[in-house]
Each structure stands twice: as C-alpha cells, then as structure tokens.
C-alpha cells in the first residue's frame, strides 16, 4: 500500500514552534495550493515534527513557497453531534523553494499569491492541546481535528 502526498504551495501565516507533551517539537500550518485547472486555491492543514519543524519555524514565514512530501492522515470526529471526516498531511520532507530576500506576494514568476485573508486558520491552531499516549507511541490533539502518529 502507498500513502504519499506531494504539494507545492505557500504558508498562510507565520509558524509557531510548539512542543508535544513528550517534548517533541512540531508546527501546525496551512498550505495554500493553487489548482491551475480551475483557478481555485485549496487550503490544506499540515503538520511537521522534530528537526523539520524546528527548521521550518526558524527560516520560513507567511507566504513562503515550499514543496512538501508526506502522507495523508484521516480520522472521524463526532464531537459536534455530526460525524465528520478530517484529512490532513503529515510532512516528512519539506523543501524551501524561496531564496532569501524573495519578495512575498508573488509566486516567483510574477503571479500573485492566493488571498489567504479569506481563510481563518486561527480556529485550527487555537485548540491544539497535545496529549501523549505512551502506550501506542501516538499523539492525539484533544478537542481538535488531528490525531498524529509519529
């Protein structure tokens, strides 16, 4: 079986490095990915761990162009009384595609960056409360739409 995702897009906000309960560094971020076929932008929730997360928080900012290779993760949630499926990407490899000093606001070829002001990722980040589950080496986020396996 194969579960691989490759994306190229821009960060919708500055990154904040956090630590899980068992002190593993992570960043939660949203990637804005343009669809060239219908001129729409998808906003994809993603996570990165350990050194990848540390380097991302140190060198990237809102609007930075990155390439991401990772895996899809899904789960269902019934906290609101309605069954929903949550899909997110766990980043394994992140490549920084902007050179230092690149102007934020274009895609490097002069095309404007997607309007990320229409997307409110604050709700996604405010509820992150890492909970360590040492028995099965997974980390779940209570009250959020994320369960992560590291």
VENVEN-V632411 format. One record per residue. N is the residue number from 1. RES is the residue in three letters. PSI is psi in whole degrees, 0 to 359 (* if undefined). D_LAST is the distance of its C-alpha to the last C-alpha in whole Angstrom. Layout:
# VENVEN-V632411
N|RES|PSI|D_LAST  N|RES|PSI|D_LAST
This chain:
# VENVEN-V632411
1|UNK|150|19  2|UNK|131|17  3|UNK|87|15  4|UNK|143|15  5|UNK|133|17  6|UNK|126|19  7|UNK|149|20  8|UNK|125|23  9|UNK|187|23  10|UNK|145|24  11|UNK|138|22  12|UNK|351|24  13|UNK|169|24  14|UNK|149|23  15|UNK|146|20  16|UNK|116|19  17|UNK|128|16  18|UNK|166|15  19|UNK|139|13  20|UNK|176|11  21|UNK|323|13  22|UNK|23|12  23|UNK|29|13  24|UNK|126|10  25|UNK|143|11  26|UNK|159|11  27|UNK|139|13  28|UNK|129|14  29|UNK|164|17  30|UNK|133|19  31|UNK|125|20  32|UNK|117|24  33|UNK|122|25  34|UNK|141|28  35|UNK|110|30  36|UNK|341|33  37|UNK|323|34  38|UNK|16|35  39|UNK|38|34  40|UNK|158|32  41|UNK|133|29  42|UNK|139|25  43|UNK|113|23  44|UNK|121|19  45|UNK|134|17  46|UNK|160|14  47|UNK|148|11  48|UNK|150|10  49|UNK|161|8  50|UNK|227|10  51|UNK|324|13  52|UNK|313|13  53|UNK|317|13  54|UNK|314|16  55|UNK|320|18  56|UNK|314|18  57|UNK|332|19  58|UNK|320|21  59|UNK|347|23  60|UNK|157|22  61|UNK|176|24  62|UNK|131|25  63|UNK|352|27  64|UNK|137|25  65|UNK|127|25  66|UNK|157|22  67|UNK|136|20  68|UNK|134|17  69|UNK|126|15  70|UNK|208|12  71|UNK|149|12  72|UNK|146|13  73|UNK|133|12  74|UNK|156|14  75|UNK|167|15  76|UNK|153|19  77|UNK|141|20  78|UNK|24|24  79|UNK|333|24  80|UNK|8|27  81|UNK|358|29  82|UNK|131|28  83|UNK|122|25  84|UNK|154|23  85|UNK|130|20  86|UNK|129|18  87|UNK|133|16  88|UNK|169|14  89|UNK|132|12  90|UNK|116|9  91|UNK|127|11  92|UNK|318|10  93|UNK|129|14  94|UNK|126|16  95|UNK|133|20  96|UNK|119|22  97|UNK|343|25  98|UNK|141|28  99|UNK|160|30  100|UNK|137|31  101|UNK|2|33  102|UNK|137|33  103|UNK|125|34  104|UNK|138|32  105|UNK|345|33  106|UNK|166|34  107|UNK|17|32  108|UNK|343|33  109|UNK|13|36  110|UNK|353|38  111|UNK|141|36  112|UNK|150|35  113|UNK|150|32  114|UNK|151|31  115|UNK|104|32  116|UNK|356|29  117|UNK|338|31  118|UNK|345|31  119|UNK|126|28  120|UNK|101|27  121|UNK|3|23  122|UNK|317|24  123|UNK|320|23  124|UNK|320|20  125|UNK|328|19  126|UNK|331|21  127|UNK|4|20  128|UNK|113|16  129|UNK|90|16  130|UNK|136|13  131|UNK|126|13  132|UNK|134|11  133|UNK|88|11  134|UNK|339|11  135|UNK|321|13  136|UNK|18|10  137|UNK|36|7  138|UNK|161|6  139|UNK|128|7  140|UNK|155|10  141|UNK|104|13  142|UNK|128|16  143|UNK|4|19  144|UNK|176|17  145|UNK|46|16  146|UNK|133|13  147|UNK|128|10  148|UNK|140|6  149|UNK|126|4  150|UNK|*|0
